[in-house]
């Protein structure tokens, strides 16, 4: 994104809310200070509920289209997985990640080094699929409710894509302006929407209760289609993965945890009050949604003709709205449509918030995104442009996007279940390991089944994964020559060594491989460098050793330690992710400490230069001398202030 090409005023506006912390929360959930207002758990539930509850707008129709007459049975299976699978998993995640980092952060801690980061990038691809398709699918369904309303002029028919793009544009406008508080709006929307749905469902149940023949007709249709009850149950178990859209919202429910009221008496690393509130949020939302899913599927399947669910049919993607109009009149139906349009549109806001929370938490910290990715507004523009492309690609169709959405949701839930299983196994909780292992297997089955039956979903996710991997590693490579250091500190011994070396008016730093710390090695190294680089015998030499820890990390704090060797040699040592960048940062820190420009001495490597640059990019070593020189050159524009680099 060519931010540098923008006028200075606009560039400052775009970057005005950039977070000083790479892992800081962004978007509406960001916490700019410890004084940020928090809210009761039930109010925060409404914020995540605009995503979760809004799926009622399309879920009953998708269930009927996927499972036919046994849609209610398949929905019962889905609800069982919700209450006895997803809910326990995310209640545990809320306990282990009270800052809202979620299951991805748990897996990141369990899987270090490059393998863990690549795995996180893949999960971010599925998360991007989940959240972006939530935005586009919800906006598409909102446009369908708008167009199908009988009071809307017919001129709007056939313009679903344009109307969906308008909804997305309004969404972008809110975030560009500054979306800092959505709780009040969410509470009002959820309260009205759930009340209207309760009215429609209650009226449908009353119709069924007063017209027993509809149940008989439904029962006969199931028997004619599937034979016997056991076959119906078997088919329901097989088709319920197609209903996975009804599982959305759990990851968002964990992400909003920082907004829940806590207690000042709770320790910061374990806010017990907030964790309890998050668990109440997750449980209440899951139970409420489970009741609504079962009852809505029942009334829609029994009362709406099967052909009405087909693509282009009046109930396609809007089954409850169809009942609201046909059973309760167009006036009530219009009010229902308005509430549905608003909550579906606001579900896109919740999904956008999830993206703005997720991307700055990982990619900038990995060095796999430009620095502007820590600001909200540039990301909003990027995400909305992608959402517009997705909308056009899928023709703003709810049915076409359902498979991609389900794939993103299921993969995230499967990874969450695996993360919880690994966590309880690490804590030697054997019964819990078996239980969560069983849940993980069920989610694996559901995910695999969904992918086999609707491969287009994983194809869309694969596009996002490939894009994230390519752009992330391209960004990492382009930023590899930055200093990549956080806070730099010297211990007392290191300060003494540096001050002693500075007394001669020049500081001579000799880089040394920490793998060989013998007295003979230090003596030979000193003699070699004094001879090759003509260092005066009277001047002290300070050896600098860098221990590579996790080379996949990008920015690390440097704690520089001092040590006196038994042969009288003075040694500075530091642990970090990359040798050349750390040497450069240490040299600048010594320069700033002593106000002397240090000299640093290297030996040329004998290895292939291409192999060396790859070693530097992935294991933090390689051709140290040349890379250190490039890092120093980029970091200090004034050549007179650059540490002097000598290579022999």
HELIX and SHEET records of a PDB file:
HELIX    1   1 UNK A    3  UNK A    5  5                                   3    
HELIX    2   2 UNK A    8  UNK A   14  1                                   7    
HELIX    3   3 UNK A   27  UNK A   29  5                                   3    
HELIX    4   4 UNK A   41  UNK A   52  1                                  12    
HELIX    5   5 UNK A   53  UNK A   57  5                                   5    
HELIX    6   6 UNK A   59  UNK A   67  1                                   9    
HELIX    7   7 UNK A   68  UNK A   70  5                                   3    
HELIX    8   8 UNK A   71  UNK A   81  1                                  11    
HELIX    9   9 UNK A   82  UNK A   86  3                                   5    
HELIX   10  10 UNK A   87  UNK A   96  1                                  10    
HELIX   11  11 UNK A  102  UNK A  110  1                                   9    
HELIX   12  12 UNK A  113  UNK A  148  1                                  36    
HELIX   13  13 UNK A  154  UNK A  156  5                                   3    
HELIX   14  14 UNK A  160  UNK A  177  1                                  18    
HELIX   15  15 UNK A  183  UNK A  210  1                                  28    
HELIX   16  16 UNK A  212  UNK A  226  1                                  15    
HELIX   17  17 UNK A  229  UNK A  239  1                                  11    
HELIX   18  18 UNK A  240  UNK A  247  5                                   8    
HELIX   19  19 UNK A  250  UNK A  255  1                                   6    
HELIX   20  20 UNK A  256  UNK A  259  5                                   4    
HELIX   21  21 UNK A  272  UNK A  303  1                                  32    
HELIX   22  22 UNK A  306  UNK A  309  5                                   4    
HELIX   23  23 UNK A  319  UNK A  362  1                                  44    
HELIX   24  24 UNK A  371  UNK A  374  5                                   4    
HELIX   25  25 UNK A  376  UNK A  393  1                                  18    
HELIX   26  26 UNK A  398  UNK A  426  1                                  29    
HELIX   27  27 UNK A  430  UNK A  453  1                                  24    
HELIX   28  28 UNK A  455  UNK A  478  1                                  24    
HELIX   29  29 UNK A  492  UNK A  502  1                                  11    
HELIX   30  30 UNK A  519  UNK A  533  1                                  15    
HELIX   31  31 UNK A  579  UNK A  594  1                                  16    
HELIX   32  32 UNK A  609  UNK A  619  1                                  11    
HELIX   33  33 UNK A  624  UNK A  635  1                                  12    
HELIX   34  34 UNK A  639  UNK A  641  5                                   3    
SHEET    1   A 7 UNK A 485  UNK A 490  0                                        
SHEET    2   A 7 UNK A 556  UNK A 564  1                                        
SHEET    3   A 7 UNK A 570  UNK A 576 -1                                        
SHEET    4   A 7 UNK A 541  UNK A 548  1                                        
SHEET    5   A 7 UNK A 508  UNK A 511  1                                        
SHEET    6   A 7 UNK A 599  UNK A 602  1                                        
SHEET    7   A 7 UNK A 644  UNK A 647  1                                        
END                                                                             
